[in-house]
Amino acid sequence: MSKLTKWLRKNQTFRAKAVSIFQKLYILFSQKIMSDKVKIIGKPNFLTPMILKGKGEFKFADGNTFGGETSPNFYIPGYMEARNSETVIEFGERFFSNNNLTIIAEGENEKGGVKIGNDVMFGFNVTIIDSNFHDINPLKRRATKQWGGGNKDRKSYYWK
């Protein structure tokens, strides 16, 4: 066992502070590098990284906390995307989410954006999607851009 390892075991307070500083730097840099410049209302408390993307806005109320500092999967960032300029993802007061929260919203708040009420708590790996990104009807799905836009040359690749 190295001298450094012995010293760290002996000085748990120093180790805890070092880990806390590392976590804060990781959150700051990963969010800055991976997130878009988005409209944020309020001041959320991010204990783990959260990637924010899209053209819409994010509304955070008092007491919104994202992630558990000592929870598993700390290093996997959460992801929220407000896809359109009218899209709103909104959180009520005293909201808490554990790690790996994913929210993708495409519509307006009244027509499909995401609004989460007061005193709500989410566990690990929660995914909320407000949109019908892909039509259920195969004929309509095939006509969308994501499925080739009805390109006749690629028709054989579609499900029947």
N, C-alpha and C positions, 0 to 999 in steps of 0.2 A: 504494500500500500504506500503510495507516494506521500510526501510531506503535505502537499496541497490537499489531497483527499482527506487526510487526518485533520488538517486545519479546518476544512469546510464542514466536516462532521461535527467538530467541536463548536463551530461558530454558525449555528443554524440561523441566527438572526441575519447575519451577513448574507448567507445563501438565499434566504427568503427575499431580502431586498434586491439582490442581484437578479433573481428570477423575475421579480416584479418589474424591474427596470427593463429587462429583456422583453417581457410581454408587452409593455407599453410601447417600446420602440417598434416591435413587430407589428402591433396594431396600427400605429401611426403610418409606418412606411408601406405596409401592404394596402391599406385603404387609400393612401395618396396615389400609389402607383397603379392600382387596379380599378379604382372607381372613376366614373365620369364626373365632370363638374355639374352637380345636380342642385336643384333648389331644395334646401332643407329649412324647415320651420321648427324651432325648438332646439333643445340641446340634449340629445340622447347620451346615455352612458354606455359606451361600447367596451366591454371587458374582453371581448374576442373580436377578431377582424370581421368587418361587414363590408362587402362590396356593394356600392350603390351605383346603379346605372339607369339610363333612360332620359327622356325629355320631360317627364312629369315632375311632380313634387312629392316630398316626404314630409309629413306633419308628425312631430313627436311632442307629447305632452310631458308634464312633470312626472318624474319617477320612472321613465322608460329605461330599462336595463336590458342589454343584449349580451348573452353569454355568461358562462360561469368560469371564473378565473382558474379554478383547480379542476375543472371537469375534463373528462376525456375528449378527444378530438379538438383540443384547443387550437391546433395549428391549421385546421381546415376552416377557411372563412365562410361566413354566411353570405347570402346573395339576395339583394332586392332590386327589382327592376320595374320602373314606372315607364312603360314603353312609349306612350303618346304624350303630347303636350297637355292634354286634358286629364290625364291619369293622375289619381291621387292615392297614395298609400298612407293611411292615417292610423295612429295609435292613441288609445285613450290613456288616462292617467294610471300610474302604477302598473304598467305593463312589464312583464319579465319573460324573456325567452332564453332557453338554454342554447347550446351550440348548434350550429348547422341549420339555422332557419333560412328557408328559401321562400320568397314571395315574388311572384311575377304577375303584374296587373297590366291590362291592355285598355280597358274602357274607362269611362268617367265614373266618378264615385257613385252617382245615382244609377248608372247603367253598367256597373261591373267592377269599378275600382275596389280596393280592399280597405275596409274600415273595421278596426278592432276596438272593442269597447274598453271600459275601465276595469281594473282589477283582474286582468287576464294573465294566465301563466301558461307558457308552452314548454314542453319537454324537448328531448333530443330530436333532431332530424325531422322537423315539421316542414311540410311543403304546402303552400297555398297558391293556387293558380286560378285567377278569375276568368280566364279566357277560353274560348273555343278556338285554339290555335289551328286545329285541323278539323275540318268538317267530318261528321260521322258518315254521311252519305258518300260512298266511294266515287260516284260520278262527279259530285261537286268537289271533292277533295282533289281529284285528278286535274281539275281545271285551275287550281291555285298555283301561284308562283313556286311555292315550296315543293310542289310535286311535279315541276316541269312545265307548268303553265299550259298544259294541254298539247305539248310538243309531240307530234305524231311519231317522230323518230325514236322517242323514248317510251312509247306506249307499252312495250313488252315488259318494262321494268315495274309496272304498277300491279298492285294486287287486283284480283278480279272478284 
